[in-house]
Amino acid sequence: MNSQEQFDRQASHYNSEWNQWSESSLEWLLNHSEARITDRLLDVATGTGFTALAFAPRVAEVVGLDVSNGMLDQARSRATDSGTQNTSWQQAPAEKLPFADASFDLVTCRVAPHHFVDIRAFVSEALRVLRSGGRLLVADTSVPDGLPHLDEWQNRVEWLRDRSHVRNYSPGEWSTMLTAVGFAVEQIERCDEAKPIRLQDWMAKSGCTGDAAEQVEQMFRDAPHDARREFSIEQLADGDVAFKWMRVVLAARKP
């Protein structure tokens, strides 16, 4: 199943609970954006529009882009319900942005790059559509640098839960990718979420059932000690499992 099919199917599940799972990273993006009321902002893989709508009061215009029309329908409804009038919505993949060079002052992307088929194409496209001095702001699920067994464990869990998952990248990998295409990396740090995720809710969001769900549950039961420590894995009294994925947040500028 590709990302478009998966997220068309999931769109109605991306509610306020999902947003709370990544709320800390949204606050980081807002606080480090240096957004100006004259800015034009592109929110890539906008989903149901949480990030785009959070930025809308701070800038002149927001364009929310997503590969899934189902997600965009939800975003349009959120914008209408909130009375937000400076947003527009467009369907396209992150790897091929349908905009002219130097069209935006800010590009944001939150909890989505791990689904991109070609992450380097996205990074290059973000650089292209930014004006000189413009900034890219990213928040995504991540893995620790220098711990390949945790990298493999976490990415395997993600893929079993959602087959549109491609890869979570470490902070070091992000820095290398950004620098390679010409960005100046200004800030990159870890920003784990305050609110734990419950395993059963997390699997339900992606429609993970049957054998795949059993494999995910088994991997959490058998998680190595350092995975339990790194991702705050905890067995709950009701039989469910709570955990916190590692997040990376970053800001990079186009020279």
TILOVEX-135966 format. One record per residue (C-alpha): x, y, z; residue in three letters. Coordinates in pm, whole numbers, padded with zeros to 5 digits, always signed. Layout:
REM TILOVEX-135966
XYZAla ...
END
This chain:
REM TILOVEX-135966
+00000+00000+00000Met +00146+00340-00098Asn +00128+00654+00113Ser -00163+00806-00079Gln -00383+00498-00034Glu -00282+00455+00329Gln -00352+00815+00428Phe -00676+00840+00233Asp -00788+00545+00445Arg -00650+00690+00770Gln -00765+01051+00730Ala -01056+01039+00974Ser -00830+00893+01245His -00591+01190+01250Tyr -00774+01370+01526Asn -00674+01577+01830Ser -00536+01267+02004Glu -00286+01216+01721Trp -00191+01584+01741Asn -00128+01554+02116Gln +00121+01273+02048Trp +00339+01525+01862Ser +00234+01847+02037Glu +00577+01925+02185Ser +00739+01919+01842Ser +00475+02158+01704Leu +00549+02401+01987Glu +00919+02378+01903Trp +00853+02460+01537Leu +00635+02756+01629Leu +00888+02891+01879Asn +01187+02854+01645His +01027+02957+01316Ser +01111+03330+01323Glu +00782+03364+01133Ala +00683+03712+01016Arg +00334+03834+00938Ile +00445+03897+00577Thr +00571+03541+00520Asp +00436+03284+00278Arg +00458+02935+00427Leu +00438+02589+00269Leu +00341+02301+00498Asp +00451+01979+00326Val +00258+01658+00403Ala +00011+01874+00592Thr -00219+01582+00671Gly -00536+01715+00831Thr -00382+02059+00868Gly -00279+02083+01234Phe +00059+02244+01162Thr -00068+02466+00881Ala -00351+02602+01095Leu -00121+02658+01394Ala +00102+02877+01178Phe -00178+03059+00995Ala -00220+03344+01251Pro +00155+03416+01236Arg +00201+03456+00858Val +00035+03614+00556Ala -00044+03292+00371Glu -00020+02916+00426Val -00029+02654+00153Val -00094+02304+00284Gly +00023+02025+00053Leu -00042+01654+00085Asp -00041+01345-00135Val -00378+01238+00011Ser -00701+01408-00095Asn -00872+01244+00202Gly -00635+01426+00437Met -00684+01753+00250Leu -01063+01724+00280Asp -01020+01703+00658Gln -00782+02002+00652Ala -01029+02213+00455Arg -01302+02130+00705Ser -01077+02229+00997Arg -00994+02559+00829Ala -01361+02633+00766Thr -01463+02538+01119Asp -01194+02762+01268Ser -01273+03056+01039Gly -00918+03059+00901Thr -00909+03244+00570Gln -00542+03262+00471Asn -00496+02893+00387Thr -00515+02699+00062Ser -00471+02328+00000Trp -00306+02137-00284Gln -00252+01771-00369Gln +00101+01665-00468Ala +00389+01451-00342Pro +00660+01597-00117Ala +00929+01485-00360Glu +00794+01696-00649Lys +00663+02030-00523Leu +00442+02203-00783Pro +00574+02554-00714Phe +00818+02793-00876Ala +01168+02849-00743Asp +01194+03088-00448Ala +00817+03089-00381Ser +00816+03064+00001Phe +00975+03217+00309Asp +00916+02910+00526Leu +00871+02539+00461Val +00746+02318+00744Thr +00705+01943+00767Cys +00594+01762+01084Arg +00585+01388+01159Val +00581+01293+00790Ala +00928+01261+00631Pro +00959+00899+00744His +00693+00818+00482His +00873+00985+00191Phe +00992+00749-00080Val +01284+00979-00166Asp +01382+01191+00134Ile +01670+01356-00053Arg +01433+01470-00327Ala +01214+01635-00062Phe +01511+01814+00095Val +01628+01936-00247Ser +01278+02052-00339Glu +01242+02238-00009Ala +01566+02423-00083Leu +01448+02507-00435Arg +01114+02660-00339Val +01259+02868-00053Leu +01372+03223-00108Arg +01728+03315-00013Ser +01733+03339+00366Gly +01420+03123+00393Gly +01402+02845+00649Arg +01307+02478+00658Leu +01156+02351+00985Leu +01116+01976+01037Val +00994+01756+01320Ala +00982+01381+01282Asp +01016+01050+01457Thr +01383+00963+01487Ser +01635+00706+01605Val +01953+00756+01806Pro +02286+00810+01634Asp +02534+00527+01666Gly +02295+00256+01787Leu +02217+00046+01476Pro +02033-00229+01664His +01782+00026+01805Leu +01755+00185+01460Asp +01669-00156+01313Glu +01425-00246+01594Trp +01234+00080+01583Gln +01208+00099+01204Asn +01091-00264+01191Arg +00815-00190+01442Val +00709+00116+01240Glu +00698-00079+00914Trp +00495-00365+01061Leu +00246-00115+01199Arg +00223+00089+00875Asp +00359-00043+00544Arg +00384+00311+00404Ser +00666+00374+00653His +01005+00410+00481Val +01258+00511+00747Arg +01312+00719+01060Asn +01640+00908+01027Tyr +01883+00991+01306Ser +01982+01352+01381Pro +02320+01288+01221Gly +02159+01159+00902Glu +01937+01468+00885Trp +02234+01700+00926Ser +02427+01522+00651Thr +02133+01529+00407Met +02060+01897+00463Leu +02420+02006+00431Thr +02469+01796+00117Ala +02202+01987-00079Val +02315+02331+00041Gly +02124+02413+00359Phe +02295+02574+00655Ala +02179+02376+00958Val +02109+02621+01240Glu +01952+02397+01506Gln +01898+02024+01537Ile +01803+01858+01863Glu +01598+01594+02031Arg +01243+01684+02138Cys +01063+01383+02281Asp +00694+01413+02350Glu +00552+01466+02698Ala +00245+01250+02636Lys +00301+00871+02613Pro +00145+00680+02324Ile -00068+00376+02400Arg +00020+00088+02172Leu -00337-00021+02092Gln -00443+00334+02001Asp -00130+00377+01790Trp -00199+00061+01591Met -00565+00153+01549Ala -00468+00485+01385Lys -00299+00297+01100Ser -00546+00009+01080Gly -00285-00240+01202Cys -00464-00567+01286Thr -00421-00942+01263Gly -00077-01094+01219Asp +00096-00758+01184Ala -00052-00637+01515Ala +00056-00959+01685Glu +00411-00913+01556Gln +00421-00554+01682Val +00294-00658+02024Glu +00553-00936+02038Gln +00833-00696+01949Met +00732-00468+02235Phe +00714-00763+02474Arg +01062-00873+02362Asp +01212-00525+02333Ala +01577-00511+02438Pro +01660-00331+02760His +01809-00025+02590Asp +01501+00007+02365Ala +01283+00007+02677Arg +01500+00281+02825Arg +01540+00488+02508Glu +01170+00481+02414Phe +01021+00477+02768Ser +00842+00147+02706Ile +00616+00058+02999Glu +00371-00227+03056Gln +00038-00089+03180Leu -00191-00244+03438Ala -00469-00292+03181Asp -00242-00500+02958Gly -00163-00225+02709Asp +00184-00076+02654Val +00289+00290+02671Ala +00592+00433+02495Phe +00744+00759+02367Lys +00915+00769+02032Trp +01225+00980+01993Met +01166+01299+01790Arg +01413+01516+01606Val +01344+01885+01545Val +01551+02109+01322Leu +01580+02446+01156Ala +01791+02503+00845Ala +01837+02813+00632Arg +01883+02858+00258Lys +02192+03078+00210Pro 
END
